[in-house]
Amino acid sequence: MSVVYERVALIGLGLIASSMAHAMKQWGLAGSIAGHAKTEETRKTALEIGFCDEVFATAAEAAKDADLVVLAVPVGAMGAVAAEISPHLKPGATVTDVGSVKQAVVEAVAPHIPEGVHFIPGHPLAGTEHSGPRSGFATLFQNRWCLLVPTDGVPAEATARLRALWEGMGANVDEMDASHHDLVLAVTSHTPHLIAYTMVGVADHLRRVTESEIIKYSAAGFRDFTRIAASDPTMWRDVFLTNKEATLDILGRFTEELFMLQRAIRMGDGDFLFDYFTRTRAIRRGIIEAGQDTAAPDFGRVKAAK
Amino acid sequence: MSVVYERVALIGLGLIASSMAHAMKQWGLAGSIAGHAKTEETRKTALEIGFCDEVFATAAEAAKDADLVVLAVPVGAMGAVAAEISPHLKPGATVTDVGSVKQAVVEAVAPHIPEGVHFIPGHPLAGTEHSGPRSGFATLFQNRWCLLVPTDGVPAEATARLRALWEGMGANVDEMDASHHDLVLAVTSHTPHLIAYTMVGVADHLRRVTESEIIKYSAAGFRDFTRIAASDPTMWRDVFLTNKEATLDILGRFTEELFMLQRAIRMGDGDFLFDYFTRTRAIRRGIIEAGQDTAAPDFGRVKAAK
């Protein structure tokens, strides 16, 4: 593939940014990659692993001269970073982000984008439960979706170029508006994460069942929840603080639904339970057919040695 | 390894029973394996795959002359099966089961066990989201726990022999009483399954987000829930109907906890969320250290081809 952006600046060097850097290098999509992270340790790690060509102690220095600036910090930090880099952005440059919510990012970042710079918020639906500069890998985005939310007045060519970068990294790209994004993600990501955190929290509090039993016997279902409940706490705090309305809406629906099932258990309504559990099987089949999960039993997990 | 039971009868030939049969054959733990399933198709499949030596149209015929009878039918069907086989059980034989709840099984089955037959309820904490006679495999129980719940008056030798069978199939064995079992499993299995079913149900109902979007964008977290929500509906209906009290207890705690987190989101209490999400990481580490899940990112999933 050929270079899509001559100079890319990654602001924040965690799982997503380091995976982007690995992917851009592997498929020759960027001329050079500059990086910024708050801590010297992370900047050193980026150079040591080699996914950045240069690192800078400030976001402003990293963003200077860049053709594409990627904001890859927690959603709550986006506004401050945008304010800092704003005076240093090159005319004609594109600014994007990889945050998990979009309305709050648009509100926080857009006011700082100068005339002549294109702001195209984005969200790659990819990740693992690991975080930090050592957790990235080039194939993270293969066959995953990246959602772009172009803001008003952005030229179609700028969006097409950013799309080409994501497709070059193996992603499928869709465009939608910010409020629809936030609702869709409340269903497919934010509420599931909150529920997983809650279930793990319940287990943590329960004293009649010792922690050791919960851990030993976790393969009966519980362990599936612990993976997403091990995700980065700062990132997820910011997601819930900034996608409050959609998350509370979906949580309300979830609670109503849970109460119906709880009532069916209490009343011994087996038919209701059976019908409910039969319908939910169809979605799994759809996800496997769409190539968004493996059909292998148990996610194809490899067992730890005894 | 050497033969632990000369003749084993499997009543029900789904995921667990077929996996036991494969494992007993692979490690030479049973002299011969008789099987019973309700449908002729399943009985034929068992012979065709070869995990049973003989199959019978009735549970009574299969159980006759067996040294070990394994009840591997949904929990709600255990009582009727026990009543049917009762007159045909060989003196000195052991009867066990593999149901996911234990108090209800003891109540349903124990009255039918004749003097001189040993009833030792059991529960292997192993499975996948697949079901039926074609879903079994020999290594399902490797490094998984099997919980035994010996009933009053069972000789220690009988329990030791059943333990040897499970250990021969690669499992770790613990003993506990039925009511503690049901509480532990309500936390580590039953409530997580109900919550997963609920979340998938919410997504199914939501019309503003089309099914296609939910499926396409499921890799952002939701898909983890769909795996356990694809489990066998009959089995899970029976679990909730028969472990009602413990499940409702844990569900009550779950709802309280969820409301606290929901309130923190509504009030914008970021510190509460951050602290909560930090604590839940520790349990994941414990599970990985205990060999009950893989440390590989994303469960080590292999991506479906694009």
Interface residues (C-beta under 8 A of the other chain):
Chain A: G76 S100 L125 A126 G127 T128 E129 H130 S135 T139 Q142 N143 R144 W145 L147 G170 D174 L183 V184 L185 V187 T188 S189 H190 T191 P192 H193 L194 I195 A196 Y197 T198 M199 V200 G201 V202 A203 D204 H205 L206 R208 V209 E211 E213 I214 I215 K216 Y217 S218 A219 A220 G221 F222 R223 D224 F225 T226 R227 I228 A229 A230 S231 P233 T234 W236 R237 D238 F240 L241 K244 T247 L248 I250 L251 R253 F254 T255 E257 L258 L261 Q262 A264 I265 R266 G268 G270 L273 F274 Y276 F277 T278 R279 T280 R281 A282 I283 R284 R285 G286 I287 I288 A290 G291 Q292 D293 T294 A295 A296 P297 D298 F299 G300 R301 V302 K303 A304 A305 K306
Chain B: G76 S100 L125 A126 G127 T128 E129 H130 S135 T139 Q142 N143 R144 W145 L147 G170 D174 L183 V184 L185 V187 T188 S189 H190 T191 P192 H193 L194 I195 A196 Y197 T198 M199 V200 G201 V202 A203 D204 H205 L206 R208 V209 E211 E213 I214 I215 K216 Y217 S218 A219 A220 G221 F222 R223 D224 F225 T226 R227 I228 A229 A230 S231 P233 T234 W236 R237 D238 F240 L241 K244 T247 L248 I250 L251 R253 F254 T255 E257 L258 L261 Q262 A264 I265 R266 G268 G270 L273 F274 Y276 F277 T278 R279 T280 R281 A282 I283 R284 R285 G286 I287 I288 A290 G291 Q292 D293 T294 A295 A296 P297 D298 F299 G300 R301 V302 K303 A304 A305 K306
